[in-house]
Amino acid sequence: MERMPDDSDAVDLTVGQAAARLRVTVRTLHHWDEIALARPSSRSAAGYRLYAEGDLERLRRIVVYRELGLDLEAIRSVLDDPSAAVVIALRAQQSQLAARIEHLSALGDDLARMVDAHEHGLLMTAEEQTATFGPGWNPQWPAEARQLYGDTPEWRHYAERSASRTVDDWQAVADASAAFDQALADAMDAGVEPGSPTADALVEQHREVFSAYFPITRQMQVVLGRMYEADPAYAAHYDGVRTGLASWLRRIIDAGARARGIDPDTATWH
């Protein structure tokens, strides 16, 4: 350890001088005095603490052990008990420190993933994205979504979930979406009417499936239904599953909203 800087070799330092020499606060020395960990040998005529060279040596050892991570009671034992197993105490602290370093390293990795997810959305290569979401997927879409929605609560939810997901996790999300698309197509083919129990169940399934990205309220769901029909990319996706499916999905979402007192014509994103 580096030797503490000396402003002089004088003994009987005041508490302020001792604190400056040891690079601790006056309050710290007061506390150590109050708990009888390191008391000054004497006091001035005015009652101020005065630290002799022996006091400073004990204080130096306390500072060293504290920097190594020992708590004050462990330091007291090491300094005051001649039978105290100093090496055992230090090895125990070394083990704790190694565990903490490992924990902090893992935390650093998690933080890096979180930052990456907030900046890029999907933590997958372009090849992994295509393999997971299919050949119609454009790996540029997450970056475009970040530009459009990066400052929204929904993007933050999406990024936080993305940071903890593996490729297999995203595959499960993609599979659930594909299964939902097929259920929609089958229901439309079967002549299921908007507002019917079967249609309402599909509306609920839609909220469940797409809440894998971020929480979706019923008002938000109505807005999404409009977008599925109006946006060329979304309309092409659903109509690629079954012609007219994008409009049918909007209709069942609107019917479900009306049944719950929501006017689809005035619904907003909230």
C-alpha atoms as an extended CHARMM CRD file, in Angstrom:
* protein
*
       270  EXT
         1         1  MET       CA              0.0000000000        0.0000000000        0.0000000000  PROA      1               0.0000000000
         2         2  GLU       CA              1.1380000000        3.5500000000       -0.6800000000  PROA      2               0.0000000000
         3         3  ARG       CA              2.3200000000        5.3550000000        2.4520000000  PROA      3               0.0000000000
         4         4  MET       CA              0.0140000000        8.1110000000        3.6370000000  PROA      4               0.0000000000
         5         5  PRO       CA              1.4010000000       11.5680000000        2.8870000000  PROA      5               0.0000000000
         6         6  ASP       CA              2.9890000000       13.3430000000        5.8240000000  PROA      6               0.0000000000
         7         7  ASP       CA              2.7180000000       17.0940000000        6.2800000000  PROA      7               0.0000000000
         8         8  SER       CA              5.1520000000       16.7920000000        9.1900000000  PROA      8               0.0000000000
         9         9  ASP       CA              6.5970000000       14.2140000000       11.5330000000  PROA      9               0.0000000000
        10        10  ALA       CA              5.0080000000       15.8300000000       14.5650000000  PROA      10              0.0000000000
        11        11  VAL       CA              3.0060000000       13.8130000000       17.0620000000  PROA      11              0.0000000000
        12        12  ASP       CA             -0.0790000000       14.9500000000       18.9470000000  PROA      12              0.0000000000
        13        13  LEU       CA             -1.9740000000       15.9010000000       15.8170000000  PROA      13              0.0000000000
        14        14  THR       CA             -5.3980000000       17.4660000000       16.0420000000  PROA      14              0.0000000000
        15        15  VAL       CA             -8.3170000000       15.5240000000       14.6190000000  PROA      15              0.0000000000
        16        16  GLY       CA             -8.2730000000       17.7030000000       11.5120000000  PROA      16              0.0000000000
        17        17  GLN       CA             -4.5550000000       17.1380000000       10.9470000000  PROA      17              0.0000000000
        18        18  ALA       CA             -4.9140000000       13.3970000000       11.5110000000  PROA      18              0.0000000000
        19        19  ALA       CA             -7.8730000000       13.1990000000        9.1180000000  PROA      19              0.0000000000
        20        20  ALA       CA             -5.9370000000       15.0550000000        6.4180000000  PROA      20              0.0000000000
        21        21  ARG       CA             -2.9050000000       12.8070000000        6.8230000000  PROA      21              0.0000000000
        22        22  LEU       CA             -5.0150000000        9.6410000000        6.6040000000  PROA      22              0.0000000000
        23        23  ARG       CA             -7.3080000000       10.9510000000        3.8510000000  PROA      23              0.0000000000
        24        24  VAL       CA            -10.4660000000       10.3360000000        5.8380000000  PROA      24              0.0000000000
        25        25  THR       CA            -13.0450000000       12.7520000000        7.1900000000  PROA      25              0.0000000000
        26        26  VAL       CA            -13.0690000000       14.2900000000       10.6330000000  PROA      26              0.0000000000
        27        27  ARG       CA            -16.5110000000       12.7700000000       11.0620000000  PROA      27              0.0000000000
        28        28  THR       CA            -15.0160000000        9.3160000000       10.4290000000  PROA      28              0.0000000000
        29        29  LEU       CA            -12.4260000000        9.7760000000       13.1730000000  PROA      29              0.0000000000
        30        30  HSD       CA            -15.1230000000       11.0320000000       15.5330000000  PROA      30              0.0000000000
        31        31  HSD       CA            -17.1700000000        7.9050000000       14.8090000000  PROA      31              0.0000000000
        32        32  TRP       CA            -14.2440000000        5.5650000000       15.3590000000  PROA      32              0.0000000000
        33        33  ASP       CA            -13.5980000000        7.3020000000       18.6590000000  PROA      33              0.0000000000
        34        34  GLU       CA            -17.2490000000        7.0190000000       19.7100000000  PROA      34              0.0000000000
        35        35  ILE       CA            -17.3390000000        3.2510000000       19.0550000000  PROA      35              0.0000000000
        36        36  ALA       CA            -13.9700000000        2.7990000000       20.7780000000  PROA      36              0.0000000000
        37        37  LEU       CA            -12.2850000000        1.5060000000       17.6450000000  PROA      37              0.0000000000
        38        38  ALA       CA             -9.5820000000        4.1840000000       17.5660000000  PROA      38              0.0000000000
        39        39  ARG       CA             -9.3960000000        6.6750000000       20.4100000000  PROA      39              0.0000000000
        40        40  PRO       CA             -6.8410000000        9.4830000000       20.7090000000  PROA      40              0.0000000000
        41        41  SER       CA             -4.2760000000        9.1210000000       23.4720000000  PROA      41              0.0000000000
        42        42  SER       CA             -4.8990000000       12.5520000000       24.8870000000  PROA      42              0.0000000000
        43        43  ARG       CA             -6.7820000000       15.7860000000       24.6780000000  PROA      43              0.0000000000
        44        44  SER       CA             -5.6920000000       19.3800000000       24.7020000000  PROA      44              0.0000000000
        45        45  ALA       CA             -6.3490000000       21.7410000000       27.5740000000  PROA      45              0.0000000000
        46        46  ALA       CA             -9.4240000000       22.8670000000       25.6710000000  PROA      46              0.0000000000
        47        47  GLY       CA            -10.6440000000       19.2850000000       25.3840000000  PROA      47              0.0000000000
        48        48  TYR       CA             -9.7700000000       18.7010000000       21.7250000000  PROA      48              0.0000000000
        49        49  ARG       CA             -8.6520000000       15.2520000000       20.5550000000  PROA      49              0.0000000000
        50        50  LEU       CA             -4.8900000000       14.7720000000       20.0840000000  PROA      50              0.0000000000
        51        51  TYR       CA             -3.4780000000       11.8060000000       18.1970000000  PROA      51              0.0000000000
        52        52  ALA       CA             -0.0040000000       10.4510000000       19.0080000000  PROA      52              0.0000000000
        53        53  GLU       CA              2.1520000000        8.4610000000       16.5690000000  PROA      53              0.0000000000
        54        54  GLY       CA              0.8730000000        5.1640000000       18.0190000000  PROA      54              0.0000000000
        55        55  ASP       CA             -2.6840000000        6.3290000000       17.4540000000  PROA      55              0.0000000000
        56        56  LEU       CA             -1.8610000000        7.1440000000       13.8430000000  PROA      56              0.0000000000
        57        57  GLU       CA             -0.3830000000        3.6930000000       13.2790000000  PROA      57              0.0000000000
        58        58  ARG       CA             -3.6030000000        2.0590000000       14.4810000000  PROA      58              0.0000000000
        59        59  LEU       CA             -5.5920000000        4.4220000000       12.2790000000  PROA      59              0.0000000000
        60        60  ARG       CA             -3.4310000000        3.5430000000        9.2780000000  PROA      60              0.0000000000
        61        61  ARG       CA             -4.1350000000       -0.1500000000        9.8110000000  PROA      61              0.0000000000
        62        62  ILE       CA             -7.8610000000        0.5350000000       10.1070000000  PROA      62              0.0000000000
        63        63  VAL       CA             -7.7990000000        2.4570000000        6.8230000000  PROA      63              0.0000000000
        64        64  VAL       CA             -5.9350000000       -0.3850000000        5.0840000000  PROA      64              0.0000000000
        65        65  TYR       CA             -8.2980000000       -3.0850000000        6.3370000000  PROA      65              0.0000000000
        66        66  ARG       CA            -11.3320000000       -0.9610000000        5.5050000000  PROA      66              0.0000000000
        67        67  GLU       CA            -10.0560000000       -0.5100000000        1.9440000000  PROA      67              0.0000000000
        68        68  LEU       CA             -9.7490000000       -4.2970000000        1.7410000000  PROA      68              0.0000000000
        69        69  GLY       CA            -13.4410000000       -4.5420000000        2.5710000000  PROA      69              0.0000000000
        70        70  LEU       CA            -13.4650000000       -5.6660000000        6.1990000000  PROA      70              0.0000000000
        71        71  ASP       CA            -16.2580000000       -4.2380000000        8.3200000000  PROA      71              0.0000000000
        72        72  LEU       CA            -15.4070000000       -2.3110000000       11.4640000000  PROA      72              0.0000000000
        73        73  GLU       CA            -16.1800000000       -5.1550000000       13.8600000000  PROA      73              0.0000000000
        74        74  ALA       CA            -13.9100000000       -7.5020000000       11.9050000000  PROA      74              0.0000000000
        75        75  ILE       CA            -11.1900000000       -4.8390000000       11.9950000000  PROA      75              0.0000000000
        76        76  ARG       CA            -11.6160000000       -4.4870000000       15.7540000000  PROA      76              0.0000000000
        77        77  SER       CA            -11.1630000000       -8.2550000000       16.1510000000  PROA      77              0.0000000000
        78        78  VAL       CA             -8.0550000000       -8.3040000000       13.9670000000  PROA      78              0.0000000000
        79        79  LEU       CA             -6.4570000000       -5.3980000000       15.8440000000  PROA      79              0.0000000000
        80        80  ASP       CA             -7.4640000000       -6.2280000000       19.4250000000  PROA      80              0.0000000000
        81        81  ASP       CA             -7.5850000000      -10.0270000000       19.6470000000  PROA      81              0.0000000000
        82        82  PRO       CA             -4.0780000000      -11.5460000000       19.6300000000  PROA      82              0.0000000000
        83        83  SER       CA             -5.5820000000      -14.9290000000       18.7170000000  PROA      83              0.0000000000
        84        84  ALA       CA             -7.5920000000      -13.5840000000       15.7890000000  PROA      84              0.0000000000
        85        85  ALA       CA             -6.9480000000      -15.5310000000       12.5970000000  PROA      85              0.0000000000
        86        86  VAL       CA             -5.9810000000      -12.5930000000       10.4000000000  PROA      86              0.0000000000
        87        87  VAL       CA             -5.1910000000      -14.7250000000        7.3600000000  PROA      87              0.0000000000
        88        88  ILE       CA             -8.4980000000      -16.5690000000        7.6460000000  PROA      88              0.0000000000
        89        89  ALA       CA            -10.3700000000      -13.2610000000        7.8360000000  PROA      89              0.0000000000
        90        90  LEU       CA             -8.5180000000      -11.9060000000        4.8390000000  PROA      90              0.0000000000
        91        91  ARG       CA             -9.0810000000      -15.0910000000        2.8180000000  PROA      91              0.0000000000
        92        92  ALA       CA            -12.7870000000      -14.9160000000        3.6030000000  PROA      92              0.0000000000
        93        93  GLN       CA            -12.8270000000      -11.3220000000        2.4050000000  PROA      93              0.0000000000
        94        94  GLN       CA            -10.8940000000      -12.3560000000       -0.6930000000  PROA      94              0.0000000000
        95        95  SER       CA            -13.5340000000      -14.9930000000       -1.4490000000  PROA      95              0.0000000000
        96        96  GLN       CA            -16.3380000000      -12.4720000000       -0.9940000000  PROA      96              0.0000000000
        97        97  LEU       CA            -14.5460000000      -10.0050000000       -3.2240000000  PROA      97              0.0000000000
        98        98  ALA       CA            -14.0840000000      -12.6230000000       -5.9570000000  PROA      98              0.0000000000
        99        99  ALA       CA            -17.7990000000      -13.4360000000       -5.8250000000  PROA      99              0.0000000000
       100       100  ARG       CA            -18.6610000000       -9.7510000000       -6.0470000000  PROA      100             0.0000000000
       101       101  ILE       CA            -16.3260000000       -9.2830000000       -9.0170000000  PROA      101             0.0000000000
       102       102  GLU       CA            -18.0240000000      -12.1970000000      -10.7630000000  PROA      102             0.0000000000
       103       103  HSD       CA            -21.4370000000      -10.7060000000       -9.9920000000  PROA      103             0.0000000000
       104       104  LEU       CA            -20.4040000000       -7.2660000000      -11.2500000000  PROA      104             0.0000000000
       105       105  SER       CA            -18.9700000000       -8.8010000000      -14.4090000000  PROA      105             0.0000000000
       106       106  ALA       CA            -22.2660000000      -10.5520000000      -15.1050000000  PROA      106             0.0000000000
       107       107  LEU       CA            -24.1180000000       -7.3280000000      -14.3160000000  PROA      107             0.0000000000
       108       108  GLY       CA            -21.8660000000       -5.5050000000      -16.7680000000  PROA      108             0.0000000000
       109       109  ASP       CA            -22.7260000000       -8.0400000000      -19.4660000000  PROA      109             0.0000000000
       110       110  ASP       CA            -26.4460000000       -7.5940000000      -18.7500000000  PROA      110             0.0000000000
       111       111  LEU       CA            -26.0730000000       -3.8240000000      -18.8880000000  PROA      111             0.0000000000
       112       112  ALA       CA            -24.2780000000       -4.0410000000      -22.2350000000  PROA      112             0.0000000000
       113       113  ARG       CA            -27.1450000000       -6.1660000000      -23.6230000000  PROA      113             0.0000000000
       114       114  MET       CA            -29.6720000000       -3.6700000000      -22.3090000000  PROA      114             0.0000000000
       115       115  VAL       CA            -27.8740000000       -0.7550000000      -23.9750000000  PROA      115             0.0000000000
       116       116  ASP       CA            -27.5880000000       -2.7300000000      -27.2080000000  PROA      116             0.0000000000
       117       117  ALA       CA            -31.2820000000       -3.6410000000      -27.0790000000  PROA      117             0.0000000000
       118       118  HSD       CA            -32.3110000000       -0.0100000000      -26.5460000000  PROA      118             0.0000000000
       119       119  GLU       CA            -30.1640000000        1.0290000000      -29.5040000000  PROA      119             0.0000000000
       120       120  HSD       CA            -30.9800000000       -1.8070000000      -31.9180000000  PROA      120             0.0000000000
       121       121  GLY       CA            -34.0990000000       -3.6000000000      -30.7080000000  PROA      121             0.0000000000
       122       122  LEU       CA            -33.2550000000       -7.1630000000      -31.6930000000  PROA      122             0.0000000000
       123       123  LEU       CA            -29.9940000000       -8.6990000000      -30.4790000000  PROA      123             0.0000000000
       124       124  MET       CA            -29.8380000000      -11.0470000000      -33.4460000000  PROA      124             0.0000000000
       125       125  THR       CA            -27.8630000000      -11.1360000000      -36.6530000000  PROA      125             0.0000000000
       126       126  ALA       CA            -29.6490000000      -10.5050000000      -39.9370000000  PROA      126             0.0000000000
       127       127  GLU       CA            -29.3770000000      -14.2260000000      -40.6970000000  PROA      127             0.0000000000
       128       128  GLU       CA            -30.8880000000      -15.1770000000      -37.3440000000  PROA      128             0.0000000000
       129       129  GLN       CA            -33.7450000000      -12.7230000000      -37.8620000000  PROA      129             0.0000000000
       130       130  THR       CA            -34.5840000000      -14.1340000000      -41.2920000000  PROA      130             0.0000000000
       131       131  ALA       CA            -34.3940000000      -17.7080000000      -40.0280000000  PROA      131             0.0000000000
       132       132  THR       CA            -36.6760000000      -16.8470000000      -37.1030000000  PROA      132             0.0000000000
       133       133  PHE       CA            -39.2610000000      -14.5570000000      -38.6920000000  PROA      133             0.0000000000
       134       134  GLY       CA            -39.2200000000      -15.9030000000      -42.2350000000  PROA      134             0.0000000000
       135       135  PRO       CA            -38.0140000000      -14.7380000000      -45.6660000000  PROA      135             0.0000000000
       136       136  GLY       CA            -40.4860000000      -11.8480000000      -45.6920000000  PROA      136             0.0000000000
       137       137  TRP       CA            -38.7430000000      -10.2790000000      -42.7360000000  PROA      137             0.0000000000
       138       138  ASN       CA            -36.5700000000       -7.2130000000      -43.3610000000  PROA      138             0.0000000000
       139       139  PRO       CA            -33.6340000000       -6.9990000000      -40.8940000000  PROA      139             0.0000000000
       140       140  GLN       CA            -33.7360000000       -3.2100000000      -41.3050000000  PROA      140             0.0000000000
       141       141  TRP       CA            -37.1630000000       -2.9820000000      -39.6750000000  PROA      141             0.0000000000
       142       142  PRO       CA            -35.8730000000       -2.8780000000      -36.0600000000  PROA      142             0.0000000000
       143       143  ALA       CA            -33.5980000000        0.0660000000      -36.9190000000  PROA      143             0.0000000000
       144       144  GLU       CA            -36.4780000000        1.8550000000      -38.6410000000  PROA      144             0.0000000000
       145       145  ALA       CA            -38.6940000000        1.2010000000      -35.6200000000  PROA      145             0.0000000000
       146       146  ARG       CA            -35.9960000000        2.6240000000      -33.3490000000  PROA      146             0.0000000000
       147       147  GLN       CA            -35.9610000000        5.8520000000      -35.3780000000  PROA      147             0.0000000000
       148       148  LEU       CA            -39.7360000000        6.1560000000      -35.2350000000  PROA      148             0.0000000000
       149       149  TYR       CA            -40.5030000000        4.9680000000      -31.7140000000  PROA      149             0.0000000000
       150       150  GLY       CA            -37.2070000000        5.0450000000      -29.8100000000  PROA      150             0.0000000000
       151       151  ASP       CA            -38.4070000000        7.6970000000      -27.3510000000  PROA      151             0.0000000000
       152       152  THR       CA            -41.6760000000        5.9590000000      -26.4600000000  PROA      152             0.0000000000
       153       153  PRO       CA            -42.5310000000        3.8210000000      -23.4180000000  PROA      153             0.0000000000
       154       154  GLU       CA            -43.4440000000        0.9920000000      -25.7970000000  PROA      154             0.0000000000
       155       155  TRP       CA            -39.9240000000        0.8980000000      -27.2410000000  PROA      155             0.0000000000
       156       156  ARG       CA            -38.4690000000        0.8190000000      -23.7360000000  PROA      156             0.0000000000
       157       157  HSD       CA            -40.6690000000       -2.1520000000      -22.8390000000  PROA      157             0.0000000000
       158       158  TYR       CA            -39.6970000000       -3.8540000000      -26.0770000000  PROA      158             0.0000000000
       159       159  ALA       CA            -35.9660000000       -3.2350000000      -25.5260000000  PROA      159             0.0000000000
       160       160  GLU       CA            -36.0580000000       -4.4780000000      -21.9420000000  PROA      160             0.0000000000
       161       161  ARG       CA            -37.7250000000       -7.6970000000      -23.0260000000  PROA      161             0.0000000000
       162       162  SER       CA            -35.4300000000       -8.0730000000      -26.0020000000  PROA      162             0.0000000000
       163       163  ALA       CA            -32.3520000000       -7.7670000000      -23.7810000000  PROA      163             0.0000000000
       164       164  SER       CA            -33.3110000000      -10.9230000000      -21.8880000000  PROA      164             0.0000000000
       165       165  ARG       CA            -34.4380000000      -13.0000000000      -24.8780000000  PROA      165             0.0000000000
       166       166  THR       CA            -32.4970000000      -15.6420000000      -26.7340000000  PROA      166             0.0000000000
       167       167  VAL       CA            -32.9590000000      -16.6780000000      -30.3460000000  PROA      167             0.0000000000
       168       168  ASP       CA            -35.1040000000      -19.5650000000      -29.0820000000  PROA      168             0.0000000000
       169       169  ASP       CA            -37.2690000000      -17.1330000000      -27.1250000000  PROA      169             0.0000000000
       170       170  TRP       CA            -37.8560000000      -15.0650000000      -30.2470000000  PROA      170             0.0000000000
       171       171  GLN       CA            -38.6180000000      -18.2420000000      -32.1790000000  PROA      171             0.0000000000
       172       172  ALA       CA            -41.3900000000      -18.9790000000      -29.6820000000  PROA      172             0.0000000000
       173       173  VAL       CA            -42.7780000000      -15.4590000000      -30.2340000000  PROA      173             0.0000000000
       174       174  ALA       CA            -42.6430000000      -15.9230000000      -34.0000000000  PROA      174             0.0000000000
       175       175  ASP       CA            -44.3360000000      -19.3290000000      -33.7380000000  PROA      175             0.0000000000
       176       176  ALA       CA            -47.1400000000      -17.8620000000      -31.6100000000  PROA      176             0.0000000000
       177       177  SER       CA            -47.6590000000      -15.1030000000      -34.1940000000  PROA      177             0.0000000000
       178       178  ALA       CA            -47.7620000000      -17.5950000000      -37.0430000000  PROA      178             0.0000000000
       179       179  ALA       CA            -50.2560000000      -19.7840000000      -35.1570000000  PROA      179             0.0000000000
       180       180  PHE       CA            -52.4290000000      -16.7270000000      -34.5270000000  PROA      180             0.0000000000
       181       181  ASP       CA            -52.3490000000      -15.7700000000      -38.2220000000  PROA      181             0.0000000000
       182       182  GLN       CA            -53.5380000000      -19.2640000000      -39.1270000000  PROA      182             0.0000000000
       183       183  ALA       CA            -56.2960000000      -19.1610000000      -36.5060000000  PROA      183             0.0000000000
       184       184  LEU       CA            -57.4580000000      -15.8380000000      -37.9570000000  PROA      184             0.0000000000
       185       185  ALA       CA            -57.5100000000      -17.2280000000      -41.4850000000  PROA      185             0.0000000000
       186       186  ASP       CA            -59.3950000000      -20.3590000000      -40.4040000000  PROA      186             0.0000000000
       187       187  ALA       CA            -62.0020000000      -18.2700000000      -38.5640000000  PROA      187             0.0000000000
       188       188  MET       CA            -62.5250000000      -15.9360000000      -41.5190000000  PROA      188             0.0000000000
       189       189  ASP       CA            -62.8440000000      -18.9280000000      -43.8620000000  PROA      189             0.0000000000
       190       190  ALA       CA            -65.4290000000      -20.4280000000      -41.5000000000  PROA      190             0.0000000000
       191       191  GLY       CA            -67.5520000000      -17.2640000000      -41.6770000000  PROA      191             0.0000000000
       192       192  VAL       CA            -67.0080000000      -16.1740000000      -38.0650000000  PROA      192             0.0000000000
       193       193  GLU       CA            -68.8340000000      -12.9000000000      -37.5140000000  PROA      193             0.0000000000
       194       194  PRO       CA            -67.2390000000       -9.8770000000      -35.7850000000  PROA      194             0.0000000000
       195       195  GLY       CA            -68.6400000000       -9.5330000000      -32.2710000000  PROA      195             0.0000000000
       196       196  SER       CA            -69.2430000000      -13.2750000000      -31.8910000000  PROA      196             0.0000000000
       197       197  PRO       CA            -67.6830000000      -15.1970000000      -28.9900000000  PROA      197             0.0000000000
       198       198  THR       CA            -65.2060000000      -16.8350000000      -31.3470000000  PROA      198             0.0000000000
       199       199  ALA       CA            -64.1750000000      -13.4840000000      -32.8280000000  PROA      199             0.0000000000
       200       200  ASP       CA            -63.8530000000      -11.9410000000      -29.3540000000  PROA      200             0.0000000000
       201       201  ALA       CA            -61.6320000000      -14.8350000000      -28.2870000000  PROA      201             0.0000000000
       202       202  LEU       CA            -59.3640000000      -14.1150000000      -31.2600000000  PROA      202             0.0000000000
       203       203  VAL       CA            -59.2340000000      -10.4370000000      -30.2750000000  PROA      203             0.0000000000
       204       204  GLU       CA            -58.0690000000      -11.4690000000      -26.8150000000  PROA      204             0.0000000000
       205       205  GLN       CA            -55.5380000000      -13.8440000000      -28.3620000000  PROA      205             0.0000000000
       206       206  HSD       CA            -54.2150000000      -10.9820000000      -30.4750000000  PROA      206             0.0000000000
       207       207  ARG       CA            -53.5900000000       -8.8680000000      -27.3420000000  PROA      207             0.0000000000
       208       208  GLU       CA            -51.8720000000      -11.7940000000      -25.6620000000  PROA      208             0.0000000000
       209       209  VAL       CA            -49.6280000000      -12.6200000000      -28.6220000000  PROA      209             0.0000000000
       210       210  PHE       CA            -48.5620000000       -9.0640000000      -29.3380000000  PROA      210             0.0000000000
       211       211  SER       CA            -48.0850000000       -8.1700000000      -25.6920000000  PROA      211             0.0000000000
       212       212  ALA       CA            -44.8800000000      -10.1790000000      -26.0890000000  PROA      212             0.0000000000
       213       213  TYR       CA            -43.4690000000       -6.9530000000      -27.5220000000  PROA      213             0.0000000000
       214       214  PHE       CA            -45.0220000000       -4.4310000000      -25.1270000000  PROA      214             0.0000000000
       215       215  PRO       CA            -48.2590000000       -4.1150000000      -23.1200000000  PROA      215             0.0000000000
       216       216  ILE       CA            -51.2430000000       -3.3860000000      -25.3800000000  PROA      216             0.0000000000
       217       217  THR       CA            -54.4000000000       -1.7100000000      -24.0730000000  PROA      217             0.0000000000
       218       218  ARG       CA            -57.7170000000       -2.1180000000      -25.8780000000  PROA      218             0.0000000000
       219       219  GLN       CA            -57.4800000000        1.4480000000      -27.1590000000  PROA      219             0.0000000000
       220       220  MET       CA            -54.0050000000        0.7260000000      -28.5430000000  PROA      220             0.0000000000
       221       221  GLN       CA            -55.3240000000       -2.4670000000      -30.0880000000  PROA      221             0.0000000000
       222       222  VAL       CA            -57.9170000000       -0.4620000000      -32.0480000000  PROA      222             0.0000000000
       223       223  VAL       CA            -55.1740000000        1.8180000000      -33.3570000000  PROA      223             0.0000000000
       224       224  LEU       CA            -53.1390000000       -1.2220000000      -34.3780000000  PROA      224             0.0000000000
       225       225  GLY       CA            -56.1750000000       -2.6280000000      -36.1970000000  PROA      225             0.0000000000
       226       226  ARG       CA            -56.4280000000        0.5370000000      -38.2680000000  PROA      226             0.0000000000
       227       227  MET       CA            -52.7200000000        0.3280000000      -39.0700000000  PROA      227             0.0000000000
       228       228  TYR       CA            -52.9660000000       -3.3140000000      -40.1710000000  PROA      228             0.0000000000
       229       229  GLU       CA            -55.4960000000       -2.3030000000      -42.7760000000  PROA      229             0.0000000000
       230       230  ALA       CA            -53.9950000000        1.0320000000      -43.8620000000  PROA      230             0.0000000000
       231       231  ASP       CA            -50.2460000000        0.3590000000      -43.7930000000  PROA      231             0.0000000000
       232       232  PRO       CA            -49.1150000000       -1.3840000000      -47.0240000000  PROA      232             0.0000000000
       233       233  ALA       CA            -46.5340000000       -3.5620000000      -45.2710000000  PROA      233             0.0000000000
       234       234  TYR       CA            -48.9090000000       -4.8420000000      -42.5950000000  PROA      234             0.0000000000
       235       235  ALA       CA            -51.7790000000       -5.2300000000      -45.0740000000  PROA      235             0.0000000000
       236       236  ALA       CA            -49.4990000000       -7.2310000000      -47.3820000000  PROA      236             0.0000000000
       237       237  HSD       CA            -48.5400000000       -9.5210000000      -44.5100000000  PROA      237             0.0000000000
       238       238  TYR       CA            -52.1080000000      -10.3620000000      -43.4620000000  PROA      238             0.0000000000
       239       239  ASP       CA            -53.5010000000      -10.4510000000      -46.9880000000  PROA      239             0.0000000000
       240       240  GLY       CA            -50.6150000000      -12.7550000000      -47.8710000000  PROA      240             0.0000000000
       241       241  VAL       CA            -52.0250000000      -15.1910000000      -45.3120000000  PROA      241             0.0000000000
       242       242  ARG       CA            -55.5680000000      -14.7990000000      -46.6470000000  PROA      242             0.0000000000
       243       243  THR       CA            -57.0120000000      -12.1720000000      -48.9790000000  PROA      243             0.0000000000
       244       244  GLY       CA            -58.9910000000       -9.6110000000      -46.9870000000  PROA      244             0.0000000000
       245       245  LEU       CA            -57.5940000000      -10.7700000000      -43.6330000000  PROA      245             0.0000000000
       246       246  ALA       CA            -56.2080000000       -7.3320000000      -42.6600000000  PROA      246             0.0000000000
       247       247  SER       CA            -59.6570000000       -5.7290000000      -42.9610000000  PROA      247             0.0000000000
       248       248  TRP       CA            -61.3560000000       -8.6320000000      -41.2130000000  PROA      248             0.0000000000
       249       249  LEU       CA            -58.9070000000       -8.3820000000      -38.2920000000  PROA      249             0.0000000000
       250       250  ARG       CA            -59.6610000000       -4.6640000000      -37.9610000000  PROA      250             0.0000000000
       251       251  ARG       CA            -63.3950000000       -5.3950000000      -37.9710000000  PROA      251             0.0000000000
       252       252  ILE       CA            -63.2490000000       -7.9720000000      -35.1780000000  PROA      252             0.0000000000
       253       253  ILE       CA            -61.0160000000       -5.6780000000      -33.1140000000  PROA      253             0.0000000000
       254       254  ASP       CA            -63.4740000000       -2.7940000000      -33.5900000000  PROA      254             0.0000000000
       255       255  ALA       CA            -66.4310000000       -5.0060000000      -32.6640000000  PROA      255             0.0000000000
       256       256  GLY       CA            -64.6870000000       -6.1800000000      -29.5160000000  PROA      256             0.0000000000
       257       257  ALA       CA            -63.9090000000       -2.5810000000      -28.5710000000  PROA      257             0.0000000000
       258       258  ARG       CA            -67.5380000000       -1.4660000000      -29.0430000000  PROA      258             0.0000000000
       259       259  ALA       CA            -68.7070000000       -4.2940000000      -26.7860000000  PROA      259             0.0000000000
       260       260  ARG       CA            -66.5000000000       -2.7740000000      -24.0690000000  PROA      260             0.0000000000
       261       261  GLY       CA            -67.6870000000        0.7920000000      -24.5370000000  PROA      261             0.0000000000
       262       262  ILE       CA            -64.8360000000        1.9980000000      -26.7470000000  PROA      262             0.0000000000
       263       263  ASP       CA            -65.6460000000        3.9590000000      -29.8950000000  PROA      263             0.0000000000
       264       264  PRO       CA            -63.1930000000        2.7300000000      -32.5700000000  PROA      264             0.0000000000
       265       265  ASP       CA            -63.5470000000        5.9830000000      -34.4870000000  PROA      265             0.0000000000
       266       266  THR       CA            -62.1910000000        8.0530000000      -31.6100000000  PROA      266             0.0000000000
       267       267  ALA       CA            -59.7900000000        5.5870000000      -29.9670000000  PROA      267             0.0000000000
       268       268  THR       CA            -56.2530000000        6.8810000000      -29.4640000000  PROA      268             0.0000000000
       269       269  TRP       CA            -52.9110000000        5.3760000000      -28.5520000000  PROA      269             0.0000000000
       270       270  HSD       CA            -53.0030000000        5.2180000000      -24.7690000000  PROA      270             0.0000000000
